Amino acid sequence: FREALAEKIDLAAGAYRELALRSGPAGALEIIAAPQLTTIAFRLRRRDGEPLAELEARNRRLLDGVNGRRRVHLSSTILPLPSGEEATALRVCVVSFRTHVAQVEALVEDLDAALAD
């Protein structure tokens, strides 16, 4: 059990590093919080003056774009924005005994493809 948990924590850290490469001041993504154990929440960065409805639609398209490739499955939740509004956040949660490096690599590939769409 300890080995499996350590592997999942390492996989989540690797996914976090990949997401961080796509965030930052000029990045497309906003990481909401560093992983606590194996869950990472992120979303598309809100554009200046962008209505909340458009941000929500873009995040939904991103979620559908990743999940539609049917190799990995992201979940979603609602989390606060810095403005105090609430918006959809996508979640990576590495807990399955079937999740290994190949699945994290597939997540990154599918995320990049969905971001490009």
CNS distance restraints for C-alpha pairs under 8 A (distance, minus, plus):
assign (resid   1 and name CA) (resid   5 and name CA) 6.09 0.50 0.50
assign (resid   2 and name CA) (resid   6 and name CA) 6.02 0.50 0.50
assign (resid   3 and name CA) (resid   7 and name CA) 6.14 0.50 0.50
assign (resid   4 and name CA) (resid   8 and name CA) 6.32 0.50 0.50
assign (resid   4 and name CA) (resid  97 and name CA) 7.42 0.50 0.50
assign (resid   5 and name CA) (resid   9 and name CA) 6.18 0.50 0.50
assign (resid   6 and name CA) (resid  10 and name CA) 6.15 0.50 0.50
assign (resid   7 and name CA) (resid  11 and name CA) 6.13 0.50 0.50
assign (resid   7 and name CA) (resid 100 and name CA) 7.95 0.50 0.50
assign (resid   8 and name CA) (resid  12 and name CA) 6.13 0.50 0.50
assign (resid   8 and name CA) (resid  38 and name CA) 6.48 0.50 0.50
assign (resid   8 and name CA) (resid  94 and name CA) 5.80 0.50 0.50
assign (resid   8 and name CA) (resid  95 and name CA) 6.28 0.50 0.50
assign (resid   8 and name CA) (resid  99 and name CA) 7.73 0.50 0.50
assign (resid   8 and name CA) (resid 100 and name CA) 7.75 0.50 0.50
assign (resid   9 and name CA) (resid  13 and name CA) 6.21 0.50 0.50
assign (resid   9 and name CA) (resid  37 and name CA) 5.84 0.50 0.50
assign (resid   9 and name CA) (resid  38 and name CA) 5.39 0.50 0.50
assign (resid   9 and name CA) (resid  94 and name CA) 7.66 0.50 0.50
assign (resid  10 and name CA) (resid  14 and name CA) 6.23 0.50 0.50
assign (resid  11 and name CA) (resid  15 and name CA) 6.20 0.50 0.50
assign (resid  11 and name CA) (resid  38 and name CA) 7.89 0.50 0.50
assign (resid  11 and name CA) (resid  94 and name CA) 7.07 0.50 0.50
assign (resid  11 and name CA) (resid 100 and name CA) 7.12 0.50 0.50
assign (resid  11 and name CA) (resid 101 and name CA) 6.66 0.50 0.50
assign (resid  11 and name CA) (resid 104 and name CA) 7.01 0.50 0.50
assign (resid  12 and name CA) (resid  16 and name CA) 6.05 0.50 0.50
assign (resid  12 and name CA) (resid  35 and name CA) 7.05 0.50 0.50
assign (resid  12 and name CA) (resid  37 and name CA) 7.63 0.50 0.50
assign (resid  12 and name CA) (resid  38 and name CA) 5.12 0.50 0.50
assign (resid  12 and name CA) (resid  39 and name CA) 6.89 0.50 0.50
assign (resid  12 and name CA) (resid  40 and name CA) 7.42 0.50 0.50
assign (resid  12 and name CA) (resid  92 and name CA) 7.88 0.50 0.50
assign (resid  12 and name CA) (resid  93 and name CA) 7.50 0.50 0.50
assign (resid  12 and name CA) (resid  94 and name CA) 6.09 0.50 0.50
assign (resid  13 and name CA) (resid  17 and name CA) 6.24 0.50 0.50
assign (resid  13 and name CA) (resid  35 and name CA) 7.20 0.50 0.50
assign (resid  13 and name CA) (resid  38 and name CA) 7.81 0.50 0.50
assign (resid  14 and name CA) (resid  18 and name CA) 6.37 0.50 0.50
assign (resid  14 and name CA) (resid 104 and name CA) 7.84 0.50 0.50
assign (resid  15 and name CA) (resid  19 and name CA) 6.18 0.50 0.50
assign (resid  15 and name CA) (resid 104 and name CA) 6.33 0.50 0.50
assign (resid  15 and name CA) (resid 108 and name CA) 7.69 0.50 0.50
assign (resid  16 and name CA) (resid  20 and name CA) 6.01 0.50 0.50
assign (resid  16 and name CA) (resid  34 and name CA) 7.19 0.50 0.50
assign (resid  16 and name CA) (resid  35 and name CA) 7.17 0.50 0.50
assign (resid  16 and name CA) (resid  40 and name CA) 6.85 0.50 0.50
assign (resid  17 and name CA) (resid  21 and name CA) 6.42 0.50 0.50
assign (resid  18 and name CA) (resid  22 and name CA) 6.91 0.50 0.50
assign (resid  18 and name CA) (resid 108 and name CA) 7.08 0.50 0.50
assign (resid  19 and name CA) (resid  23 and name CA) 6.46 0.50 0.50
assign (resid  19 and name CA) (resid  29 and name CA) 7.43 0.50 0.50
assign (resid  19 and name CA) (resid  31 and name CA) 7.32 0.50 0.50
assign (resid  20 and name CA) (resid  24 and name CA) 6.91 0.50 0.50
assign (resid  20 and name CA) (resid  31 and name CA) 7.10 0.50 0.50
assign (resid  21 and name CA) (resid  27 and name CA) 7.73 0.50 0.50
assign (resid  22 and name CA) (resid  27 and name CA) 5.08 0.50 0.50
assign (resid  22 and name CA) (resid  28 and name CA) 6.04 0.50 0.50
assign (resid  22 and name CA) (resid  29 and name CA) 5.75 0.50 0.50
assign (resid  23 and name CA) (resid  27 and name CA) 4.07 0.50 0.50
assign (resid  23 and name CA) (resid  28 and name CA) 5.81 0.50 0.50
assign (resid  23 and name CA) (resid  29 and name CA) 4.52 0.50 0.50
assign (resid  23 and name CA) (resid  30 and name CA) 5.46 0.50 0.50
assign (resid  23 and name CA) (resid  31 and name CA) 6.86 0.50 0.50
assign (resid  24 and name CA) (resid  29 and name CA) 7.58 0.50 0.50
assign (resid  24 and name CA) (resid  30 and name CA) 7.28 0.50 0.50
assign (resid  27 and name CA) (resid  45 and name CA) 7.67 0.50 0.50
assign (resid  28 and name CA) (resid  44 and name CA) 5.79 0.50 0.50
assign (resid  28 and name CA) (resid  45 and name CA) 5.62 0.50 0.50
assign (resid  29 and name CA) (resid  42 and name CA) 6.81 0.50 0.50
assign (resid  29 and name CA) (resid  43 and name CA) 5.66 0.50 0.50
assign (resid  29 and name CA) (resid  44 and name CA) 4.42 0.50 0.50
assign (resid  29 and name CA) (resid  45 and name CA) 5.03 0.50 0.50
assign (resid  30 and name CA) (resid  42 and name CA) 5.55 0.50 0.50
assign (resid  30 and name CA) (resid  43 and name CA) 5.42 0.50 0.50
assign (resid  30 and name CA) (resid  44 and name CA) 5.81 0.50 0.50
assign (resid  30 and name CA) (resid  45 and name CA) 5.17 0.50 0.50
assign (resid  31 and name CA) (resid  40 and name CA) 7.69 0.50 0.50
assign (resid  31 and name CA) (resid  41 and name CA) 6.19 0.50 0.50
assign (resid  31 and name CA) (resid  42 and name CA) 4.26 0.50 0.50
assign (resid  31 and name CA) (resid  43 and name CA) 6.63 0.50 0.50
assign (resid  32 and name CA) (resid  40 and name CA) 7.80 0.50 0.50
assign (resid  32 and name CA) (resid  41 and name CA) 5.51 0.50 0.50
assign (resid  32 and name CA) (resid  42 and name CA) 5.22 0.50 0.50
assign (resid  32 and name CA) (resid  43 and name CA) 7.58 0.50 0.50
assign (resid  33 and name CA) (resid  40 and name CA) 6.73 0.50 0.50
assign (resid  33 and name CA) (resid  41 and name CA) 6.31 0.50 0.50
assign (resid  33 and name CA) (resid  42 and name CA) 7.63 0.50 0.50
assign (resid  34 and name CA) (resid  40 and name CA) 6.37 0.50 0.50
assign (resid  34 and name CA) (resid  41 and name CA) 7.93 0.50 0.50
assign (resid  35 and name CA) (resid  39 and name CA) 5.25 0.50 0.50
assign (resid  35 and name CA) (resid  40 and name CA) 4.82 0.50 0.50
assign (resid  35 and name CA) (resid  41 and name CA) 7.76 0.50 0.50
assign (resid  36 and name CA) (resid  40 and name CA) 7.47 0.50 0.50
assign (resid  38 and name CA) (resid  92 and name CA) 7.84 0.50 0.50
assign (resid  38 and name CA) (resid  93 and name CA) 5.57 0.50 0.50
assign (resid  38 and name CA) (resid  94 and name CA) 5.27 0.50 0.50
assign (resid  38 and name CA) (resid  95 and name CA) 6.85 0.50 0.50
assign (resid  39 and name CA) (resid  91 and name CA) 6.67 0.50 0.50
assign (resid  39 and name CA) (resid  92 and name CA) 5.55 0.50 0.50
assign (resid  39 and name CA) (resid  93 and name CA) 4.34 0.50 0.50
assign (resid  39 and name CA) (resid  94 and name CA) 6.56 0.50 0.50
assign (resid  40 and name CA) (resid  91 and name CA) 5.52 0.50 0.50
assign (resid  40 and name CA) (resid  92 and name CA) 5.15 0.50 0.50
assign (resid  40 and name CA) (resid  93 and name CA) 6.53 0.50 0.50
assign (resid  41 and name CA) (resid  89 and name CA) 6.06 0.50 0.50
assign (resid  41 and name CA) (resid  90 and name CA) 5.60 0.50 0.50
assign (resid  41 and name CA) (resid  91 and name CA) 4.52 0.50 0.50
assign (resid  41 and name CA) (resid  92 and name CA) 6.57 0.50 0.50
assign (resid  42 and name CA) (resid  89 and name CA) 5.44 0.50 0.50
assign (resid  42 and name CA) (resid  90 and name CA) 5.33 0.50 0.50
assign (resid  42 and name CA) (resid  91 and name CA) 6.43 0.50 0.50
assign (resid  43 and name CA) (resid  59 and name CA) 6.44 0.50 0.50
assign (resid  43 and name CA) (resid  88 and name CA) 7.18 0.50 0.50
assign (resid  43 and name CA) (resid  89 and name CA) 4.95 0.50 0.50
assign (resid  43 and name CA) (resid  90 and name CA) 5.72 0.50 0.50
assign (resid  44 and name CA) (resid  55 and name CA) 7.53 0.50 0.50
assign (resid  44 and name CA) (resid  58 and name CA) 7.46 0.50 0.50
assign (resid  44 and name CA) (resid  59 and name CA) 6.14 0.50 0.50
assign (resid  46 and name CA) (resid  50 and name CA) 6.46 0.50 0.50
assign (resid  46 and name CA) (resid  55 and name CA) 6.23 0.50 0.50
assign (resid  50 and name CA) (resid  54 and name CA) 6.63 0.50 0.50
assign (resid  50 and name CA) (resid  55 and name CA) 6.81 0.50 0.50
assign (resid  51 and name CA) (resid  55 and name CA) 6.60 0.50 0.50
assign (resid  52 and name CA) (resid  56 and name CA) 6.12 0.50 0.50
assign (resid  52 and name CA) (resid  87 and name CA) 7.46 0.50 0.50
assign (resid  53 and name CA) (resid  57 and name CA) 6.17 0.50 0.50
assign (resid  54 and name CA) (resid  58 and name CA) 6.13 0.50 0.50
assign (resid  55 and name CA) (resid  59 and name CA) 6.19 0.50 0.50
assign (resid  55 and name CA) (resid  87 and name CA) 7.79 0.50 0.50
assign (resid  56 and name CA) (resid  60 and name CA) 6.13 0.50 0.50
assign (resid  56 and name CA) (resid  87 and name CA) 6.37 0.50 0.50
assign (resid  56 and name CA) (resid  88 and name CA) 6.16 0.50 0.50
assign (resid  57 and name CA) (resid  61 and name CA) 6.17 0.50 0.50
assign (resid  58 and name CA) (resid  62 and name CA) 6.18 0.50 0.50
assign (resid  59 and name CA) (resid  63 and name CA) 6.12 0.50 0.50
assign (resid  59 and name CA) (resid  88 and name CA) 6.71 0.50 0.50
assign (resid  59 and name CA) (resid  89 and name CA) 7.43 0.50 0.50
assign (resid  59 and name CA) (resid  90 and name CA) 7.72 0.50 0.50
assign (resid  60 and name CA) (resid  64 and name CA) 6.04 0.50 0.50
assign (resid  60 and name CA) (resid  88 and name CA) 7.76 0.50 0.50
assign (resid  61 and name CA) (resid  65 and name CA) 5.81 0.50 0.50
assign (resid  62 and name CA) (resid  66 and name CA) 6.25 0.50 0.50
assign (resid  62 and name CA) (resid 111 and name CA) 7.74 0.50 0.50
assign (resid  62 and name CA) (resid 114 and name CA) 5.82 0.50 0.50
assign (resid  62 and name CA) (resid 115 and name CA) 6.74 0.50 0.50
assign (resid  63 and name CA) (resid  67 and name CA) 6.09 0.50 0.50
assign (resid  63 and name CA) (resid  74 and name CA) 6.83 0.50 0.50
assign (resid  63 and name CA) (resid  75 and name CA) 7.89 0.50 0.50
assign (resid  63 and name CA) (resid  76 and name CA) 7.92 0.50 0.50
assign (resid  63 and name CA) (resid  90 and name CA) 6.86 0.50 0.50
assign (resid  64 and name CA) (resid  68 and name CA) 5.43 0.50 0.50
assign (resid  65 and name CA) (resid  69 and name CA) 6.77 0.50 0.50
assign (resid  65 and name CA) (resid 110 and name CA) 7.78 0.50 0.50
assign (resid  65 and name CA) (resid 111 and name CA) 7.78 0.50 0.50
assign (resid  65 and name CA) (resid 114 and name CA) 5.03 0.50 0.50
assign (resid  66 and name CA) (resid  70 and name CA) 7.58 0.50 0.50
assign (resid  66 and name CA) (resid  72 and name CA) 7.33 0.50 0.50
assign (resid  66 and name CA) (resid  73 and name CA) 7.34 0.50 0.50
assign (resid  66 and name CA) (resid  74 and name CA) 7.43 0.50 0.50
assign (resid  66 and name CA) (resid 107 and name CA) 7.59 0.50 0.50
assign (resid  66 and name CA) (resid 110 and name CA) 5.35 0.50 0.50
assign (resid  66 and name CA) (resid 111 and name CA) 5.65 0.50 0.50
assign (resid  66 and name CA) (resid 113 and name CA) 7.88 0.50 0.50
assign (resid  66 and name CA) (resid 114 and name CA) 5.87 0.50 0.50
assign (resid  67 and name CA) (resid  71 and name CA) 7.25 0.50 0.50
assign (resid  67 and name CA) (resid  72 and name CA) 6.21 0.50 0.50
assign (resid  67 and name CA) (resid  73 and name CA) 5.17 0.50 0.50
assign (resid  67 and name CA) (resid  74 and name CA) 6.45 0.50 0.50
assign (resid  69 and name CA) (resid 110 and name CA) 6.96 0.50 0.50
assign (resid  71 and name CA) (resid 103 and name CA) 7.61 0.50 0.50
assign (resid  71 and name CA) (resid 106 and name CA) 6.74 0.50 0.50
assign (resid  71 and name CA) (resid 107 and name CA) 7.61 0.50 0.50
assign (resid  72 and name CA) (resid 103 and name CA) 6.81 0.50 0.50
assign (resid  72 and name CA) (resid 106 and name CA) 6.99 0.50 0.50
assign (resid  72 and name CA) (resid 107 and name CA) 6.03 0.50 0.50
assign (resid  74 and name CA) (resid  90 and name CA) 6.48 0.50 0.50
assign (resid  74 and name CA) (resid  91 and name CA) 5.64 0.50 0.50
assign (resid  74 and name CA) (resid  92 and name CA) 5.65 0.50 0.50
assign (resid  74 and name CA) (resid  93 and name CA) 7.62 0.50 0.50
assign (resid  75 and name CA) (resid  90 and name CA) 5.85 0.50 0.50
assign (resid  75 and name CA) (resid  91 and name CA) 5.15 0.50 0.50
assign (resid  75 and name CA) (resid  92 and name CA) 6.95 0.50 0.50
assign (resid  76 and name CA) (resid  88 and name CA) 6.55 0.50 0.50
assign (resid  76 and name CA) (resid  89 and name CA) 5.47 0.50 0.50
assign (resid  76 and name CA) (resid  90 and name CA) 4.35 0.50 0.50
assign (resid  76 and name CA) (resid  91 and name CA) 5.46 0.50 0.50
assign (resid  77 and name CA) (resid  88 and name CA) 5.64 0.50 0.50
assign (resid  77 and name CA) (resid  89 and name CA) 5.36 0.50 0.50
assign (resid  77 and name CA) (resid  90 and name CA) 6.56 0.50 0.50
assign (resid  77 and name CA) (resid  91 and name CA) 7.45 0.50 0.50
assign (resid  78 and name CA) (resid  86 and name CA) 6.21 0.50 0.50
assign (resid  78 and name CA) (resid  87 and name CA) 5.30 0.50 0.50
assign (resid  78 and name CA) (resid  88 and name CA) 4.52 0.50 0.50
assign (resid  78 and name CA) (resid  89 and name CA) 5.77 0.50 0.50
assign (resid  79 and name CA) (resid  86 and name CA) 5.40 0.50 0.50
assign (resid  79 and name CA) (resid  87 and name CA) 5.67 0.50 0.50
assign (resid  79 and name CA) (resid  88 and name CA) 6.35 0.50 0.50
assign (resid  79 and name CA) (resid  89 and name CA) 6.27 0.50 0.50
assign (resid  80 and name CA) (resid  84 and name CA) 5.87 0.50 0.50
assign (resid  80 and name CA) (resid  85 and name CA) 5.69 0.50 0.50
assign (resid  80 and name CA) (resid  86 and name CA) 4.18 0.50 0.50
assign (resid  80 and name CA) (resid  87 and name CA) 6.19 0.50 0.50
assign (resid  81 and name CA) (resid  85 and name CA) 5.38 0.50 0.50
assign (resid  81 and name CA) (resid  86 and name CA) 5.52 0.50 0.50
assign (resid  81 and name CA) (resid  87 and name CA) 6.51 0.50 0.50
assign (resid  94 and name CA) (resid  99 and name CA) 6.73 0.50 0.50
assign (resid  95 and name CA) (resid  99 and name CA) 7.13 0.50 0.50
assign (resid  99 and name CA) (resid 103 and name CA) 5.80 0.50 0.50
assign (resid  99 and name CA) (resid 104 and name CA) 7.64 0.50 0.50
assign (resid 100 and name CA) (resid 104 and name CA) 6.75 0.50 0.50
assign (resid 101 and name CA) (resid 105 and name CA) 6.17 0.50 0.50
assign (resid 102 and name CA) (resid 106 and name CA) 6.14 0.50 0.50
assign (resid 103 and name CA) (resid 107 and name CA) 6.15 0.50 0.50
assign (resid 104 and name CA) (resid 108 and name CA) 6.34 0.50 0.50
assign (resid 105 and name CA) (resid 109 and name CA) 6.27 0.50 0.50
assign (resid 106 and name CA) (resid 110 and name CA) 5.97 0.50 0.50
assign (resid 107 and name CA) (resid 111 and name CA) 5.89 0.50 0.50
assign (resid 108 and name CA) (resid 112 and name CA) 6.08 0.50 0.50
assign (resid 109 and name CA) (resid 113 and name CA) 6.20 0.50 0.50
assign (resid 110 and name CA) (resid 114 and name CA) 6.06 0.50 0.50
assign (resid 111 and name CA) (resid 115 and name CA) 6.03 0.50 0.50
assign (resid 112 and name CA) (resid 116 and name CA) 6.18 0.50 0.50
assign (resid 113 and name CA) (resid 117 and name CA) 6.36 0.50 0.50
